[in-house]
Amino acid sequence: MKQMLDFLRPAPPTFGHRVRAGARLLSGMGRARLRGRPFMLSHLVTSRCNACCPTCLWRDPDGRELAADDIRWLYHQAGAAGIVHLVMWGGEPLLRTDLPELLEAAQQAGLVVTLISNGHLLRQRWPEIRGRVDALIVSLDDAGTAHDRQRGLPGLFADLDDFVPGLRSDPLRPKLLVNTVLSRLNRGALRRVAEVARAWRVGLYFCPMETGRMETGGFAESLGHLSLPLSELREAARLARLLKRSGYPIMATDAYLELLAADPDLTAYTCRAPRAILTTEADGSFRDCLRRDRSLATVPQMRAAGQTLDTLFARPRYRAMLAEAEHCTACNNPDVIEISWLWDLELQMLERAVGLVVS
Ligand SMILES: C[S@@+](CC[C@H](N)C(=O)[O-])C[C@H]1O[C@@H](n2cnc3c(N)ncnc32)[C@H](O)[C@@H]1O
């Protein structure tokens, strides 16, 4: 509650843009929730990537991506349907040369934008995206050259370490966060990235790695050999709780950390994620999260047929996915679990929603 009230205090004038974005986000989320509609569009803006993370389930050598016109249509439709938050990821979004135009389209559609990036091109492209992104999540698998090795990008950590902390003095800076995926490839990294996040004065998200995806025939696991044993995930949850209590900027809610410590397989939640999040894959297909091999529809098809997102939301298959997802616990990350709690109006999550953009 205290954090929620902090939100009402006058913010320093230079960060007024973040307060406005936060207020827009919260009121839009409230409206969408009342209508039972998604408030977030998760968009893989490309499947091309300049890194080669062994844990990745989304990079695609064919480099699929929608044309800018289709993306403008998508963002306009999203805004018109009451979606208020756009998360751009991929693949590596900074590889898209038309990113500033896409960000402008998002802004015109009234969307609050979070960008997830490996940051390799951040210094170079910062002037183009400055002031157009509300939250920036930089991925960090470890500290120092261990991070570079995992990403296959020599010099990446040193460059981020040199550039990211300096952004704090920029009045148009977005909310800054880092994200760390825990796997067998970065054992012990949580403590190291927590030190980095504290030094950079940014929030730290972490999650156990996803090992596959739900398909028509059931869970198709391709990367199970890289996931941490449950005992180590339980240890990571305990460590995160200790770090959080000691003032490290761990973003996970206490409720998520408690669940991860008690049930590291993360099966004790009711998934509302597809109710809250509409996901568009790099090729423009709207994700059926229980049958990722069969899309619900595609952006080019819907655009050509003159349909709106309301058509999609009315489809029996879309409604069936929402209902079936409530019995699925295949996902283990806080995005899915915490957003499900947010949908269910859990207080910790309402507080976190305020803190996401405004700090
Ligand atoms: C797929 S990347 C795309 C955006 C961008 N290229 C980047 O690296 O941040 C988005 C996030 O997913 C994380 N990630 C990679 N493999 C993962 C996995 N198997 N399970 C969960 N997250 C994963 C990355 O570390 C990154 O933070």
The ligand as an SDF file (V2000), in Angstrom:
LIG
                    3D

 27 29  0  0  0  0  0  0  0  0999 V2000
   14.5740  -14.3540  -26.2330 C   0  0  0  0  0  0  0  0  0  0  0  0
   15.3260  -12.8830  -25.6740 S   0  0  0  0  0  0  0  0  0  0  0  0
   14.8500  -11.7320  -26.9200 C   0  0  0  0  0  0  0  0  0  0  0  0
   15.2800  -10.3210  -26.6680 C   0  0  0  0  0  0  0  0  0  0  0  0
   16.7550  -10.0170  -26.7990 C   0  0  0  0  0  0  0  0  0  0  0  0
   17.3850  -10.6340  -27.9120 N   0  0  0  0  0  0  0  0  0  0  0  0
   17.4720  -10.3190  -25.5150 C   0  0  0  0  0  0  0  0  0  0  0  0
   18.4000  -11.1150  -25.5110 O   0  0  0  0  0  0  0  0  0  0  0  0
   17.0990   -9.7460  -24.5060 O   0  0  0  0  0  0  0  0  0  0  0  0
   14.2780  -12.3770  -24.3280 C   0  0  0  0  0  0  0  0  0  0  0  0
   14.7190  -12.9260  -22.9910 C   0  0  0  0  0  0  0  0  0  0  0  0
   14.5400  -14.3220  -22.9790 O   0  0  0  0  0  0  0  0  0  0  0  0
   15.5970  -14.8620  -22.2380 C   0  0  0  0  0  0  0  0  0  0  0  0
   15.7220  -16.2870  -22.5270 N   0  0  0  0  0  0  0  0  0  0  0  0
   16.5810  -16.9120  -23.3420 C   0  0  0  0  0  0  0  0  0  0  0  0
   16.3820  -18.2490  -23.3130 N   0  0  0  0  0  0  0  0  0  0  0  0
   15.3590  -18.4470  -22.4420 C   0  0  0  0  0  0  0  0  0  0  0  0
   14.6780  -19.6100  -21.9720 C   0  0  0  0  0  0  0  0  0  0  0  0
   14.9790  -20.8300  -22.4340 N   0  0  0  0  0  0  0  0  0  0  0  0
   13.7130  -19.4670  -21.0560 N   0  0  0  0  0  0  0  0  0  0  0  0
   13.3780  -18.2340  -20.6020 C   0  0  0  0  0  0  0  0  0  0  0  0
   13.9530  -17.0980  -21.0280 N   0  0  0  0  0  0  0  0  0  0  0  0
   14.9400  -17.2090  -21.9360 C   0  0  0  0  0  0  0  0  0  0  0  0
   16.7680  -14.0310  -22.6500 C   0  0  0  0  0  0  0  0  0  0  0  0
   17.8510  -14.1460  -21.7550 O   0  0  0  0  0  0  0  0  0  0  0  0
   16.1460  -12.6660  -22.6670 C   0  0  0  0  0  0  0  0  0  0  0  0
   16.2590  -12.0520  -21.4000 O   0  0  0  0  0  0  0  0  0  0  0  0
  1  2  1  0
  2  3  1  0
  2 10  1  0
  3  4  1  0
  4  5  1  0
  5  6  1  0
  5  7  1  0
  7  8  2  0
  7  9  1  0
 10 11  1  0
 11 12  1  0
 11 26  1  0
 12 13  1  0
 13 14  1  0
 13 24  1  0
 14 15  1  0
 14 23  1  0
 15 16  2  0
 16 17  1  0
 17 18  1  0
 17 23  2  0
 18 19  1  0
 18 20  2  0
 20 21  1  0
 21 22  2  0
 22 23  1  0
 24 25  1  0
 24 26  1  0
 26 27  1  0
M  CHG  2   2   1   9  -1
M  END
$$$$
